[in-house]
Amino acid sequence: VNPTLGVFTKGSRITGQITDVTCNNTCAGSIQATGNIFLGAPKYYEIYPPGASQPSETINITGANSATFHTLCPGVYTVKYYADVTLMYMPGEPPVTILSSVSKTFEVAYMPDWVNNANVTINPTDRSLTKTSGLSQLYTWDAGASSLNTLKAADNGWIEWTASNSGAVNGIGFSSTDANTDINTINYGVGFIEFAKYYILTNNQRIVNAMSTSNARGNYTDNAVFRLEKNSSANTISFLVNGVVKGTFPITSQDLILDASMQFLNGVIKHPRVSFGCGVVFPPSQNYFILKKTLDGGYYASSNQKIYFAFEEEYFDPAQQLTYKIVDDKNSVISSLPNKIEKIGDNRYQLDLASIGLSAGKFYRISITNKKNEVFHARFKY
């Protein structure tokens, strides 16, 4: 015990659960913290934002010994837990109580906004990827996705994920572009092979070549945390497993995205996280409308000469190619120009109406057809 500092160290700790953010809701993160100080009577929690010397919020504890801090943006936060500890004392002497504390840092990050999805499903809770279709055979990398999140060339940043099982055959890392789902087009990453082995991939290195080189490699266990950290000033990427650096390699200065490749069915890339956002401005969620197979009586307003839409989950196919047709109130076709629909998120799209020639204040109907020839409709006002 150190009465001056008020620290009682035996058994002291904070555990916590982090909720990361998405690109269209960048300050919706949270930290649920649970503290424990040996023989301590819980008092309160504090949270310190990145770089702050004073807490931004204090939560007094009543009942359960935990506290949740909400509306957090990406960054590293320090959470402190305080408890009163009564020291042992001799009979006849007054008890001595000190205020003890313990602290821990938590990192709120982005969940990736996946695009270019192929033969995978996306867990809506944490954006984990699971290969659910395509082939399931050796050297067939026909599934994967890449992030809309982009790490700019001048910025430091990292990507992180958790090993899901020792039989997975996946690849994940940084790429300048998403060329395809092949693991050999990941610029800097980690390849996972059966028998719980991993290989570090650099400069578009083929996985078979990495297996025969002296690059850092090793075995891993389920739930091991892999991380790639980019240092923009040194132009290097470091590869870490459970916080231990396994290798550092030079890179070319360029914008980078998270790139994933998967081989066998039911393989999982678990709990992916990145430190960087998407570089695009998402409209408020209320500006999105849900496309429906049957047109209802409502309508939606365009925003900045654009409309934003999404599919109901039961119909959504992330790999679909979309075509559209816009008609006016006389059912005359106004536009069906190709390649106008832009995907800007896992289940979000936008259509720029500026060059189509619509009249302000008038109503139109849009019909969008997916690759199954299913047609979805909505009415909007320009």
C-alpha positions in Angstrom: 0.0 0.0 0.0 1.2 3.5 -0.8 -1.0 5.9 1.2 0.4 9.0 -0.6 -0.5 7.8 -4.1 -3.5 5.9 -3.0 -2.6 2.8 -4.9 -3.4 -0.7 -3.7 -2.0 -3.0 -6.3 -2.8 -6.6 -5.3 -5.5 -8.0 -7.6 -6.1 -4.6 -9.2 -7.2 -4.5 -12.8 -9.7 -3.1 -15.3 -11.3 -5.3 -18.0 -13.5 -3.9 -20.7 -15.4 -4.3 -23.9 -15.0 -1.9 -26.8 -17.7 -1.1 -29.4 -15.9 0.3 -32.5 -17.4 2.8 -35.0 -18.3 2.8 -38.7 -17.5 5.4 -41.3 -21.0 6.8 -41.4 -21.2 7.0 -37.6 -17.7 7.9 -36.5 -18.4 8.9 -32.9 -20.7 6.1 -31.8 -18.0 4.1 -30.0 -18.3 2.9 -26.4 -16.2 1.4 -23.7 -17.8 -0.8 -21.0 -15.3 -1.0 -18.1 -15.3 -3.2 -15.0 -12.7 -2.5 -12.3 -11.4 -4.5 -9.4 -9.3 -3.3 -6.5 -8.5 -5.8 -3.8 -10.7 -5.1 -0.7 -11.9 -1.9 -2.4 -15.3 -0.4 -2.1 -16.2 1.0 -5.6 -16.5 4.8 -6.0 -16.3 6.0 -9.5 -14.8 5.8 -13.0 -13.1 8.5 -15.2 -12.3 8.6 -18.8 -9.5 10.6 -20.4 -9.7 11.4 -24.2 -6.6 11.0 -26.4 -3.9 13.4 -25.1 -6.0 14.9 -22.3 -4.8 15.5 -18.8 -8.3 16.0 -17.4 -11.2 13.5 -17.5 -14.0 14.2 -20.0 -16.5 12.3 -17.9 -16.9 10.9 -14.4 -19.4 8.1 -13.6 -20.2 7.5 -9.9 -21.0 3.8 -9.2 -24.3 2.7 -7.8 -25.0 -1.0 -7.8 -23.0 -3.0 -10.3 -19.3 -2.3 -10.4 -19.1 -1.2 -14.1 -19.5 1.9 -16.2 -20.1 2.5 -19.9 -18.7 5.5 -21.7 -20.6 6.4 -24.9 -20.3 8.6 -28.0 -16.5 8.0 -28.4 -14.6 8.7 -31.6 -11.7 6.6 -32.7 -8.6 7.0 -30.5 -6.8 5.8 -27.4 -8.6 6.5 -24.1 -7.5 6.0 -20.5 -10.1 4.7 -18.1 -9.4 5.0 -14.4 -11.3 3.2 -11.6 -11.3 4.4 -8.0 -12.2 2.5 -4.9 -11.9 3.1 -1.1 -9.6 0.6 0.6 -9.8 0.3 4.4 -6.4 -0.8 5.7 -5.9 -3.4 8.4 -5.7 -1.8 11.9 -5.2 -2.8 15.5 -8.2 -3.1 17.9 -8.9 0.3 19.5 -7.3 2.2 16.6 -9.4 4.2 14.1 -9.6 2.6 10.6 -7.6 4.2 7.8 -9.2 4.5 4.4 -7.4 5.5 1.2 -8.7 6.2 -2.2 -7.0 3.7 -4.6 -7.0 3.7 -8.3 -6.1 1.6 -11.3 -6.1 2.5 -15.0 -6.0 1.0 -18.4 -5.9 2.2 -22.0 -8.5 1.2 -24.5 -8.4 1.8 -28.3 -11.6 2.6 -30.1 -11.2 1.9 -33.8 -13.2 1.6 -37.1 -14.9 -1.5 -38.2 -14.1 -1.9 -41.9 -16.7 -0.8 -44.5 -16.3 -3.7 -46.8 -16.6 -3.3 -50.6 -15.9 -5.6 -53.6 -17.3 -8.5 -51.6 -17.1 -11.9 -53.3 -18.4 -15.3 -51.9 -18.5 -14.0 -48.3 -21.0 -12.9 -45.7 -20.4 -10.0 -43.4 -21.3 -10.2 -39.7 -23.2 -7.0 -39.0 -22.0 -6.8 -35.4 -18.2 -6.7 -35.9 -17.7 -7.0 -39.7 -16.1 -10.4 -39.6 -16.0 -12.2 -42.9 -17.0 -15.8 -43.5 -16.6 -17.6 -46.9 -20.0 -19.1 -47.6 -19.9 -19.8 -51.4 -17.5 -20.5 -54.2 -15.0 -23.3 -54.4 -13.3 -25.0 -51.4 -10.0 -26.3 -52.7 -6.3 -25.8 -52.4 -4.9 -22.7 -54.2 -8.4 -21.4 -55.1 -8.6 -17.9 -53.8 -12.1 -16.9 -55.0 -13.5 -15.1 -51.9 -12.7 -11.9 -50.1 -13.3 -8.2 -49.8 -11.5 -4.9 -49.3 -12.2 -1.8 -47.2 -13.6 1.5 -48.2 -11.4 2.7 -45.3 -8.2 4.2 -46.8 -4.9 4.9 -45.0 -3.4 8.0 -46.6 0.3 7.8 -47.7 1.3 10.6 -45.2 -0.5 9.0 -42.2 0.5 6.4 -39.6 -2.1 3.7 -39.1 -2.8 0.0 -38.4 -5.0 -2.9 -39.2 -5.8 -5.7 -36.8 -7.8 -9.0 -36.7 -8.1 -12.1 -34.5 -7.2 -15.6 -35.6 -10.4 -17.6 -35.8 -9.2 -21.3 -36.0 -6.1 -23.2 -36.7 -7.5 -24.7 -39.9 -8.3 -21.5 -41.7 -6.6 -20.7 -45.0 -6.8 -16.9 -45.4 -4.8 -13.9 -46.3 -5.2 -10.4 -45.0 -3.2 -7.2 -45.1 -2.5 -3.8 -46.8 -2.9 -3.3 -50.5 -2.8 -0.2 -52.7 -5.8 -1.4 -54.7 -8.1 -4.4 -54.7 -7.0 -6.2 -57.8 -8.9 -9.4 -57.2 -9.5 -12.0 -54.4 -6.1 -13.7 -54.9 -3.9 -13.7 -51.9 -0.9 -13.0 -54.1 -2.2 -9.5 -54.9 -2.1 -8.4 -51.2 0.9 -6.1 -51.0 1.9 -6.5 -47.4 0.1 -9.0 -45.2 -0.1 -12.4 -43.5 -1.0 -15.7 -45.0 -2.5 -18.4 -42.9 -2.1 -22.0 -43.8 -3.5 -25.2 -42.3 -1.8 -26.6 -39.2 -1.9 -23.2 -37.5 1.0 -21.7 -39.4 1.4 -18.1 -40.6 3.7 -16.5 -43.2 4.5 -12.9 -43.7 3.9 -11.6 -47.2 5.7 -8.5 -48.6 5.8 -6.9 -52.0 3.0 -9.0 -53.5 5.0 -12.1 -52.5 3.3 -15.4 -53.4 2.4 -17.5 -50.5 4.4 -20.5 -51.8 7.5 -18.3 -52.0 7.0 -16.9 -48.5 7.0 -20.5 -47.2 10.5 -21.0 -48.5 12.1 -17.7 -47.5 13.5 -16.4 -44.3 10.7 -14.0 -43.6 9.4 -14.1 -40.0 6.8 -16.8 -39.6 5.5 -19.1 -36.8 2.7 -21.0 -35.3 -0.4 -19.4 -33.8 -3.3 -20.3 -31.6 -7.0 -19.5 -31.8 -7.8 -15.9 -30.8 -4.2 -14.7 -31.4 -4.3 -11.0 -32.3 -2.5 -10.1 -35.5 -1.6 -6.4 -36.3 0.2 -4.5 -39.1 1.4 -1.1 -38.2 2.5 1.4 -40.8 5.1 4.1 -40.0 4.8 6.8 -42.7 8.0 8.7 -41.7 10.1 5.6 -41.9 8.1 4.0 -44.8 7.9 0.7 -43.0 5.3 -1.8 -41.9 5.7 -3.9 -38.7 4.1 -7.2 -38.2 2.9 -8.1 -34.7 1.4 -11.1 -33.0 -0.2 -10.6 -29.6 1.7 -7.3 -29.3 5.2 -8.8 -30.2 6.9 -7.5 -33.3 7.8 -10.4 -35.7 9.3 -8.3 -38.5 9.6 -4.8 -40.0 9.9 -4.3 -43.7 10.2 -1.3 -46.1 7.2 -0.2 -48.1 6.5 2.2 -50.9 4.7 5.4 -49.8 1.1 5.2 -51.1 -2.5 5.1 -50.0 -3.4 1.7 -48.6 -6.6 -0.3 -47.9 -7.4 -3.4 -45.9 -7.5 -6.4 -48.3 -8.7 -9.9 -47.5 -8.6 -13.2 -49.4 -10.1 -16.6 -48.5 -9.7 -20.1 -49.8 -11.8 -22.7 -48.0 -15.5 -22.6 -47.2 -16.5 -21.6 -43.7 -13.1 -19.9 -43.2 -13.4 -16.7 -41.0 -11.5 -13.5 -40.8 -12.6 -12.5 -37.3 -13.1 -9.1 -35.6 -11.2 -6.9 -38.2 -10.4 -3.4 -37.0 -8.6 -0.4 -38.6 -7.4 2.9 -37.2 -8.4 5.0 -40.3 -11.7 6.1 -41.8 -13.2 6.0 -45.3 -12.2 9.3 -46.7 -15.7 9.9 -47.9 -18.6 11.8 -46.3 -21.6 9.7 -45.6 -25.0 11.4 -45.5 -27.1 11.1 -42.4 -28.8 7.7 -42.0 -32.2 9.3 -42.5 -31.2 10.3 -46.0 -31.0 6.6 -47.1 -34.2 4.9 -48.3 -34.8 1.2 -48.5 -35.6 -0.1 -51.9 -38.8 -2.3 -52.1 -40.3 -4.7 -54.6 -43.6 -2.9 -54.3 -43.9 0.8 -54.6 -45.6 2.5 -51.7 -47.2 5.9 -51.4 -44.2 7.7 -49.8 -41.3 9.5 -51.4 -37.8 10.6 -50.6 -36.0 13.9 -51.1 -32.6 14.0 -53.0 -29.7 15.5 -51.1 -27.1 17.6 -52.9 -28.3 16.3 -56.3 -27.8 12.7 -55.1 -30.0 9.9 -53.8 -28.8 7.3 -51.3 -30.3 3.9 -51.0 -29.9 0.5 -49.4 -31.4 -3.0 -49.8 -33.4 -4.8 -47.2 -31.0 -7.5 -45.7 -33.0 -10.4 -47.0 -32.5 -9.2 -50.5 -29.0 -7.8 -50.3 -26.3 -9.5 -52.3 -22.9 -7.6 -51.8 -21.6 -8.8 -55.2 -24.5 -7.8 -57.2 -24.3 -5.6 -60.3 -27.0 -3.0 -60.5 -28.8 -1.3 -63.4 -31.4 1.4 -63.0 -34.2 3.3 -64.8 -35.6 6.7 -63.9 -39.1 7.7 -65.2 -41.1 10.9 -64.7 -44.7 11.2 -63.7 -45.8 10.5 -67.3 -43.8 7.2 -67.2 -41.3 8.5 -69.7 -37.8 7.2 -69.3 -35.5 10.0 -68.2 -32.2 8.1 -67.7 -30.7 4.6 -67.6 -27.1 5.5 -68.1 -24.7 2.7 -67.2 -22.1 2.8 -64.4 -23.8 5.6 -62.5 -24.5 3.8 -59.3 -21.6 4.0 -56.8 -21.2 1.6 -53.8 -20.1 3.5 -50.7 -20.5 1.0 -47.9 -21.5 -2.6 -47.0 -25.1 -2.1 -47.9 -25.2 1.5 -49.2 -25.2 3.1 -52.6 -25.4 6.5 -54.1 -26.6 7.8 -57.5 -25.4 11.2 -58.7 -28.3 12.9 -60.5 -26.5 16.1 -61.4 -25.8 15.2 -65.1 -29.1 13.4 -65.8 -31.2 16.4 -66.6 -33.9 16.3 -63.9 -36.1 19.2 -63.1 -36.0 20.7 -59.6 -39.1 20.1 -57.5 -40.5 17.3 -59.6 -41.2 13.7 -58.7 -39.6 10.7 -60.3 -39.6 6.9 -59.9 -36.4 4.9 -59.9 -36.4 1.1 -60.6 -33.2 -0.8 -59.8 -32.5 -4.3 -61.1 -30.1 -6.7 -59.5 -28.2 -9.7 -61.1 -31.2 -12.0 -60.3 -33.4 -9.7 -62.4 -35.3 -8.7 -59.3 -36.7 -5.1 -59.5 -36.9 -2.7 -56.6 -38.6 0.7 -56.6 -38.7 4.0 -54.9 -40.2 7.5 -55.5 -38.1 10.6 -55.0 -38.3 14.3 -55.3 -35.4 16.1 -57.0 
